[in-house]
């Protein structure tokens, strides 16, 4: 099990990016959340096995149709066994 915080920049707010991330994460049994940041980025906390996360991250790089991902910063964080099913945070 691995966990990462991603800071995703580009055209990622107002284009359904968080809902896209939620749908893709739930399809893969990824735990965590997606939320908008005040600086225009989206923060994603994702936790799953390494192969599942690799697939999820590749999908996030593509994003939904209206988005344009310019950069993703990825930072490893401590695994939290109590982390809930992936959801959108407000």
N, C-alpha and C positions, 0 to 999 in steps of 0.2 A: 504494500500500500504506500502511495506517495501523495503528497499534497503540495500545491503551488498557488501562489497569488499571481495573477496576470494583470498587467495594466495595458489596456488596449487603446491605441490612439488612432485618429483618422476621423472619417465620417462614421461615427459609431453611436451617436445619440440621435433620437428622433427618427430612426430607421428600422426599429424593431429588433435591434441587436440583442438586447437582454432576453427577449422572448425567444429568439432564435437559439441563444445559448441554453436557455432552460429546456426547450424541446429536445435539442441535440444531447444535452447532458442526461436528461431523463431516459432517453432511448438507450443510453449506454450505462445506466446505473451509476453515474457520477454524482457524488454528493457535493454540496457547496452552494454558492449563490453568484448572482451577477447584480451589480448596481452601478448607477451613473455617479460620476464624480463631478464636483463643481467646475473642474478645469476642462471638461469636455470629453474626458476619457471614460471608459467603462472598466470597472474592477471586477475580476472574476476570481473566486476561490474555488478550486477544483480538487477533489480527492477521489482517487480510484487506483487500480493497479496500473503499472507503467504502460502497458500496451493500450489499455483503454484511454488513458490520458493522451497518449500520442495521437490516436485517432481523433479524439475530441479537439485537441489543439489544432490539428490540420484543418478541421472543419471551421474553427473560429477564425483562422487566417483567411479563409474564403468569405465567411460572413454571409448575411442575407443579401439578396440582390441589390438593395438600395444602399448598402454600406460600402465603405472603402477603408480597409484596414491598412494603415501605414506602418505601424510598429506594434510589437508586443514585447513588453518587458516581463520576464518570468523569474520569480523568486521562490525557491523551495521554502516551505514552512513545515512546522511540526504537524504530524498526523493527529487528527482529533476523531477518535472512534465514535463520539457522540454527535458528530456533524450530521444535520438532517438532509433529507432528500433535496436535490438542487431546486432552488427557487429564485425568484426575482425579489430583490430588496428595494425598498423605496426610502 
